[in-house]
Amino acid sequence: MGHAAAHAPRCAVTAPGTRDPEARSRRHDPGRRDRLVDVAIGVLAEHGVAGTTHRRIAAAANVPLGSMTYHFDSMDDLLHAAFTRLAERTADVFDQALTQAGTTEEAADAVVGLISGPTLNGAETLLASLELYALAARRPEFRAITDAWMARSRKALHAHFDPETAFMLDALIEGTTLHRALSLDPMPVRTVRAAVERIVRP
């Protein structure tokens, strides 16, 4: 063998069992995409859309950065998945609260509870929701998420109220929740209850 051949760079040969550690880790973590979506909601709440990056989410989820580009085609793909999850998760609790109501009075109480309780007022849900509202206001392609969210809310309300009343209550829930969250002197629960009563029984 000549001198040049003896010193030629060798091609790396990887043993079959050690190829693509990222692919192997994915096989042992089949729920990784779902977990990344959940983690993304928290990152969005903490850093906002502008501060959310693949690297930041990967670090928060303790996964390789390559997992992000493997599971999501783009940042928009990730944002759509995260905000859809947020909307569906919140709507599920909304549905549950109204499904448990057996009468109109109980449904009205459920609405008061949704406005004043922890479901819509938790820091992560509230902050991530505000990010979704701002994004949907700027970019119409994200309004399908907010539109579907509102449609589910109205559908749950329709089980107890006529369509017009359900529409009013849906708007009241949205607006009053934000008002209470952003005000330095939040609307007391008794005022929330009075507002619901005026719509339900004007």
N, C-alpha and C positions, 0 to 999 in steps of 0.2 A: 504494500500500500504506500502511495507517495506521501510526501510531507504535507501537501495541500489537502489531500483527502483525509489524512489523519487528524487535521485540525479543522475540518469543515464542520459547521454547526449541525448538531443533531436535531431531528424533528422530535418534538416531545411526544411521547407515547403514554397515554393514560390508560391505566388498567380499567377494564370494563366496569368494575364495581365502583369506580371513583369518578365516572364521567358526570358532568353537569350537576354539581351539588345543589344548585338552585332548583333544578327540576326534581331532584330526589326529595328535597325538603318540601316541595309543593305536594308531592304524592303523599307525604306523611302529615300534611296539613290541609286537607280538602276544604275546610271551611275558611281558608285564609281570605278569600275575596270578601266574604261577608264580614269578617272581622275588620278588614281594612275600611270597608264602608262605615262601620260603626265608629271606628277610630277617627275617620275623616270628619264625622259630625262634631266630635269634641275639638278637633283641631280648628275647624271652621268657627266654632263658638269662641275659641280662645284667640285666634289670630285673624279671623275674617277671611273673606275670599281672597283679598289682595295678598295676605300673608300665608296662605295655604299653598304648600308645595309638595311634590312627590317625596322629596327628601324628608320633610318635616313629618309627614304621615308615616313613612317607613320607620323613622326613628321612634315615633310614639308607639307604633305597633311592634317594634323590635323585630323587624323582618328586613331582609336585604332590599336595597333600593330597586334591584331588578324586578322584584315582585310587583312594583307599581306599574311598570310598563308592560309586564306580562298580563296583568289582569285588566288594565284600563288602556284604551287606545289613546286617550288624551286627557288633559286636565278637565275639559268639558265633560267627557265621559264619566270621570270620577265625581265631579260636582253634581251631575244629573243623578247618579246613583245615590249619592249621600243625601241630597235634598229630597229625593223620592222616598228614601228610607225614613227620613225625619217626618215627612208628611204622613206616610202610612202608619208609622208608629204612634204618632199623636192622634190620628184619626181612629185608630183601633181603641185607644182609651176613651175617646169621645163616644164612639159607638157603644162601648161597654157601659158607660155611665148612663146613657139614654135607654139602652136595652133593659137595664135593671129597673127602670121607672115603670110602674104599673098604671099610673094615673097622670093626668095633665099636671096636677099639683106636684107630683114627684118629679116629673120631667122639668118643671120650672125650677125646682130645688136643685136638680142635677145641673142645669144651666148656671145657676148661681155658684155651685160648687166648682164647675169648670173654670169660671172666670176668677174666682178667688182662691182656688186650691192649688196644689203643687204641680198638677199635670202640665198646664200651659205656662206656669210661672217659674219652673225650674230654670236655673241659670243657663244650662247647656241648651235646653229646648228654646228658651226665649232668645238667646243671642244668635243661635243658628237660624232661627226663624227670621229674625231681623235681617240676617245676611241673605236669606232666600228672597225676602220681599224686595230688598234693594236690587238684587241681581235680576229678578223678574221684571222690575220696573225699567231697568236699563236694557234688558235683552229679552225680547218677546218669546224667544224659543224656550225660555224657562217658565213661561206663564202657564204652560200645560200642567206643570206640577201644582202650582197654586190653584189653578182652575179645578183640577181633579180633587184637590184637598177640600175646597169650598163645596164642591158638589157632594162629596161624602158627608160633610157636616150637615148640609141641608137635607140630605136623604135621611139621616138619623133623626133630625128634627121633625121631618114629615110624618114620622110614625105617631107623633103626639099633637102636632099643630098643622093648621092649613098652610099651603105653600107660601102665602104672603107673610104670615106670622113667622114661619120658619126662616124666610129670607131676612126679616128684620132681626130675629134673634141671632142668626149667624153673623150679621154685621155688628150687632151689639157685642157679641163674644169677642170678635176680633178687635174692635176698637177699644172696648173697655179694658181688655187684658193689657193692651199696649199702654193705655192711659194710666192704669194702676202701676205698671212696671216702670214707667218713665217719670212719673210724678214724684216730687219731693213730699207731697202730702196725698198719699194714695186714697182713692175713693173708698170709703168704708163699705163693709159688706152689706150693711143695711141699705145703703144707697144703691148698690148693685141689685139687691133684691127688689127695691122699689122700681128700678128701671125695667127689670124683667116683668114685674107685675103689670106695669103700664102697657107693655106690648102684648102680654098674654091676655090681660083683662082691662082694656082701655076704658 
